[in-house]
């Protein structure tokens, strides 16, 4: 059994059971650590009392022992004062208590609690849900219980009793939500507001609801409040030992909720389901999108980038995608990450985090991932378009197979346009005829007119810069420009026209990157 999900008892849990059988009981709490696996009779030959056992012994045995290490004892008869005031945990019963009957009662108590824990552990192993954990636990606590998320939307309530919250159905998400009247009561109740800050199991008084609760807050890895387990004191009185049991149940609930890498609570589930649908092309109304991203305190018109990445080494392993999404959200503020199959999508709100690049680069480097990054956008309804940009950028990042961990769409957009055009025409068919004419002339006459024209255009027709890059004098450059005009009819005034200039630049890009790729480039584009 995984040690992380074992359930160990403390003496308080045992005391709760024995009080039902024996009336005259005193409990001296001490530290009362949750370490107990079973119960033993004390043997005077024992050299030490182990913390993992509760020992049954007589009060007279305490005169000769006082271990330094914390121990849990069930004592028949009087207890010396120094023991009562120590950190040890002691349960005192009358000295005439039948030893065998006491041992049987203790064994029954251990069996009851361990059996409950084993049922919960099987739920975890079989990957069942919170509903099953709660269903099993209702009979254990002998009270109704429920789990809700941080927005007070119901996650599970197997048994409902009169006096409990009457949840209403949210038409948008289909989830059961807390009615507005109850929400307003909670928002103005000081005790309730204080409960949001606590750790571990606590009592919520009967002042507001008319009955007490044991509650345990559920938090994510960063300590953010994500929901609550509530056990209602309606059918039977609450017991002190149930605090430890409630904390154990809350721990397992959190394990189930966090399986996908995010706490799988209703409002987050609705958000991630919407994001997954959006990147796959499904449309939502502005109000639907706004209501869900508002949970992140995002707005439709905030500035965003979309990132797409896949795991190189663990491709196809869903567990890898889960852990990556969880890690990204922990490390990169303002981010939401989810996966579809092996494809990981990360959305970053730049209004929250403008300096995300170093954080993302570190994750890519450490995980040996490649990624594509979209252009910045400020219309969340067009998320699918920018996810497509990020996917295209990732495709080129892999195709280039260089040392860069990621490419932005702006880095590869000209390649993409060239390839897109190339799907309809051969690359050389797209280029300005003047460039092809000069290249052919150069090959026949061993001149550099093509290179001269490229440099001249890329230098914005600056003759000084062009001559310097070509390592020729200005008179030589002017001679070449006249020769270019003579061969092609292309004058400086033609090159100054915006559309013609753009076409020539695009043609240079195509010539250098898509025509005769095996040859050495003439110019640095």
N, C-alpha and C positions, 0 to 999 in steps of 0.2 A: 504493500500500500504506500502510495506517495505520502511522505511524512508531512507535506504541506497541508494535507486535508484530513489528517488524523484528528479525532476529538478526544481530548483528555479531560478528565473531571477535576474539580476541586472539592474540598471538604464541604463547602456550602451546598453543592448539588446533593451530596450524600446526606447532609443534615436535613434538607427539604424532604427527602424520602423517609428518613428514620423518624422525623417528628410525627408523621402520620401513624407510626406504630408505637412509639414510646413518648409518653407525655412529659416526663421530667427530664428535659434535655437542656444543657447549657452549651452555647457555642462561643469559643474564643477564636476570633477570626485570624489574628496574626497577619502574615503575608497572604496566606491562602492561595498559593500559586496553582495554576491549572496544569498540573503535571501527573495526575493520578491515572494509572493503568489498571490497578487492581487493589485488593485488600488482603493482608496477611495477619496471622497471629504473631504477636511479638515473641521472639525467642531470645532468652538471655544470652545465648551463645553468639547472637548476631553482633558483629563488631561495629556495624554502622547501620543507621536507618536510612534507607534509600528514598529520595524524593518522589519516585514514581509509584510508591505504594502507600496506602493508608494502613497503619498498624493498630490492631486491637490489643489492648493491654490493661492491666490493673493500675490503680493509682499508686499503689506501693512500689511498682516497678520504676516510677519516675524519680524516686529518691536517689537512685544510683546512676542515673544517666541525664545528660543535658547536652545533646549534640550541637555543634556550631552550625552545621548545615540545616536549612529549613526542613522540617518534617511535618507530616499530618498524622494525628493520633486520635483514636477513639478510645477514651479512657473510662473504665468502670470504677467509680469511687471518687474520693477526694483528689484534687489536683493541687500541688504545691503552688504558693503564690508566685514564685519566680517563673514558673511555667505560664501562669495566667497573663503575666505582663511581658511575655517574650514575643518574638516574631513567629513562633511556631503556631500552627493551626490545631486547635484542640476541640474535640466534641466530647462532652462529659455526660455519661449516663449513670443511673443508680448502680451501686456495686453488686446488687443482687440480680442484675440483668443476666439472662441465660446466654452464655457465650455462643453456643451452637445456633440458637435462634437468631442472634445478632449477626453472625457470619452469613447465615442464609439470607437475611434481609439485605445485607450489604451486597451479596452476590446478585440478588434480584435487581437491586438498584443499578449496579454496573451493567447488567445485561440489558436493562431497559434503555439506558442512555447510549450504550455502544451500538445496540441494534438499530436505534434511530439514526445514528451517525452513519452506520454502514449502508442503510437505505439511501441516504443522501449521497454518499460516495458513489453508489451505483448509478445514480442519476447523472453525476458528473462523468463517470466512465462511459456511460451509454449515450452521452451528449444529448440528454433530454433538457427540458426547459425549466424556467423559473416556476411555472405553474405546478410542475410535479414536485419540486422542492417544497413549495408552500402547501400543497395538498397533503404530503406526508407529515408535515410539521404541525398541522392543525390538531390532529389527534394527540400528538406529543405534548404540545403546550396546553391542550384542553381549552383552547380559546380560539376565536377567529383571528386571522391575521391577513395583512395585505402588503403589497409593495407598490410604491408609486415613484415616478421620476421627478426631476427637479422642477418640472412645470406642473406637478400634481396630477399628471395623467396616470391612470391605473395601468400597472404592469400585470399584477396577479391578485386575485381575491377569490380563493376556492370556496369559502364559506362566508355568507353575509348574514348579519344579525340586525334586528331592529335597533336603531340608535346609531348605527354606523353611517358614514357618508353615503348618500344616494348619488352615485356617479351618473353623469349624463353623457350621451354619445355625441362626439364631435362629428358633424356631417362631412367635414373636409377630410379628416384623417381616418375616421372610423374608430378612433380610440375613445375609451371612457375617460371623461375629464371631471374634475371637481367643479361643482356648481359655483357660480359667481358669488352667491351669498356666503358659502363656506370660505371661498378665497378671501373675501373681504374680512371675514372674522379672523382668519389666520394673519393677514397683513397688518391688522391692528392689535394683535395679541402679543404683548411683550414676552411672555413666556415662550410662545411659539417661535418668535424671531430669535430668541436666545438659543433655542434647540438647534437652529441651523449652524451654529458654531461649534457644536460639541463633537467629541470623538468617543467611540465605544457605546455601550448600552446605557440608557438612562430612562428615568420615569418622566412621563408627561402627565401632569395632574388632571383631575377630573373636572376642573373649573369650567373649561370651555365645552367639552363634549358630554360630561355627565358620568364618565368612567375614565379610569387611568389607562395608560398605554406604557408598554416597554417599546422604545424606539431605538434604532441604530441607523445612523446616517451612512450612506454608501457614497464613496468618493473615488475619483479616478487616480491615476498614478501621480498627478500633479496636486492632489489634495482638493480638487474642485468638487463641490457638492453636486451629485448626480441623481440622488434619490434617497429613498428611506424604506426600511422594513419596520412595520408597526404591528405589535401584538396587543390586542384589545382585551382588557379585563372585563369581560362580559359574562362568560359561562362559569369560570372558576377564578378564585383569587390568584393574583400573580405571586410568584415565589422568588426570593433573592437569587437562588441558583440559576434561574432562567436568564439572568443577564449574560452569563457565559455562553449558554446555549444560543441565545439570540445573536450574539456576536459571531458565533460559529456559522449559523445559518446565513447571516448577512455576508460573511466572507465567501461562502459557496455561491450565493446569489450573484455577487460581483464577478466571480469567475465565469459563470454562465453568461452574464451580460456582456462581458468584455471579450468573448471568444473571437469575434470578428475583427478585433483590433480596436473597435470603438465600443463604448458601453452601448449595448443594443437596447436602448430605451426608446419609448414610442416617438417622441418628438425628433430625436436624432435619426431614428430609423426612417421616418417620413422624409427628413431632409436628404439623407443619402440615397434613398430610393428615387427621389426627384432628380438629384444630380446625375445618377446613373442613367435615368431615362432621358434627361436632357442631352447628354453627350452622345446618346444613340439616336437623337433626332426627334424625340417626342416633344411636343409643344405644351406649354402651360400658360395660363393667364398671368398677367403681371401681378395680380393680387395673390394668386397661389404662390408664386415665387417669392414675393415680398414677405408673406406671412412665415415662410419657412426659413429664409435666410436671415430674417429678423432674430431668430434664435441665436445666431452668431454675432448679432449686432452689425450686420452687413446691410447695405442698401443697393438697389438696382443700379444706381449710377456711380457707385464707388469704382475706383480703378483696380483692375485685376490682371493677372497673367494666369495662363493655364499651362501646366507642364505634363508631359506624357513620358513615362519611362517604364521599362521592363527589366526584370532581373536577368542578367546575362548567364550567371552560373547556375541559377536555380529556376530556370524558365519552366513554366508549367506546374510549379509547386505552389498551391494556393496558400499554404502556411507561410511561405516567403512573402507573398503579397500582403498578408495580414500584418506581419511584423513590420514590414516597411511602412505601411500606412500609419500604424500606431507610432512608429519612431519619427516619421516626418511631422506628424501633428504635435509631438512632444518637443521636437527641436526647432521647428519653424513657426514662429508666432504668426497668427493671422491666416493659417492654412487649414484646408480640409482635404483629406486624401481618401480615396476609395479605389476599388479595383473591379474590373470586369474581366473575368477569366485571369489571364496573365497580364493584362494591361492596367497599369497604375496611372490614375489621373490625380493631379495635385492642383488645387485652385488656391491662389494666394491673393489676399486683399491688400493692395499696395497702400491703402489708406491706413492700414495697421502696421505694415512691415514693408518699407521701401528698400531695405538692405538685405533682401532675402538671398541674393546670389551667392554670398560666401557660405551661408548655411546649407543651401542646396548643393553647392560644389563639394562641401565636406561629406555630405551623405553619399553623393555619387562616387566620390573617390574611395571612401571607406567600403562601400558595397560593390564596387566595380560595376556600376551601372552606367548606361548611356541615356541621355535624355534630350527631348526637344522642347523648346519654350516658344509659346505663341507671342504675337505682338500684344502690347498693352491694350485692353479694351474697357469701355465704361458703359456697356449695355449687357447686363447679365443674361438677358433673354437670348442673346446670340452665342451662348456658351459652346454649343455644338460646333460652330464655325471655327472658334479659336482652339477647340480640342483637335479639330482637323488640322489646323496650322501646326500645333505641337506635334501631332503624329507625323506630319510630313517632315518637319525638322528632325525628328528622331530617325526617320528613314534615311535621310541624307547623312546624319551623324554616323550611322552604322555603315553606310555605303562608303564614306570617305575613310573610315577605319584609321583615323589618325589619333593623336594623343589628347585631343579635346574631349572632355567629359560630356559636353552638351553643345548644341547649336540653337541659337534663336532663329525664328522664322525669317527675320530680316537678314540673317547671315546667308541664307540659302535661297532667298526668294528669286534671284535672277537665274540660278540653276533650275529652279522649279519652273519658271516661266519658259526657259529655253527648252526643257524637257517636254513641257506641255505643248509648245509649238512644234517641237520635233516629232510629236506623235502624229502630226498631220503632214509635215513636210520634212524632207531631208534638211539637216542644219544649214548646209551651204545655200539651199534654195531660199532661206529666210534672210540671208545677209544682203547688204547693199552691194549692187553690182560693181561700184567703184572700187571697193576693197578687193573683190575677187579679181578684177582686171589688173590692179596693181600687183597683186601677189603673183599672177601669171607672168606679168612683165618682168618682175624681179627675178623669177626663176630662169627666164630666157636671157636676161641681160646682166645678171649678177649685180643688181642695184639694191637699194634699200628704201624704195619709195613707199612701200606698204608700211614699213616700220615708222618712217618719217611722218606719214599722215596720221597713224595711230597716236604717236606721241603728241603731235600738234593738236589733235582733237582733245585728248585727255588732259592736256595742259591748258585747256580753254583758249587755244589759239595764241598763247603767250610765246613769242618767238625767242625771247631770251632763255626761258626755262627749257624750251624744246631743243634749242641748239646746245645747251649745256648737257642735257641728257644724251644727246646723240654724239657728243664730243666733236662737233663740227662748228665752223665759223658761221656767222649770220649770212654772209654772202652765199655760202654753200647751201644753207637752208632755204634762202629765197629762190635759188636756182631750182632746188628740188620742188618747191611749191609751184613754180611756174611749169615745171615738167609734169607735175601731177594734174594741173589744170589742162595742160595740152593733151594728156592721154585720156582723162576722164571727164573733162568739162567742169570739174568741181572747183569752184572759186571760194575764197575766204568768206564772201558774203553769203554763199549757200550754206556753209557750215555754221553760220551765225543764226540761221533760222531755227527756232526751238524744236519743231518736229523733226526736221532733217538732222539736227545735231543729236537728238535723242536716238533716232534710228541708226545713225552712224555709231554711236556709243554702244547700242545694243548689238549691232553687227560685229563690232570689235569683240565684245564679250562672247558671242556665239563662235566666232572664228577661233578665238584663243582657247575656248573651253569645250567646244563640241565638235570641231572639225579637226580631223587628224590629231586625236588626243595623244597619240604616241609620239608626235614630234615635239621638239622643244618650242616653247612659246616665243613669239617675236617680241611681245611687250608684256610688262607686268600690269595685269588688270586688277 
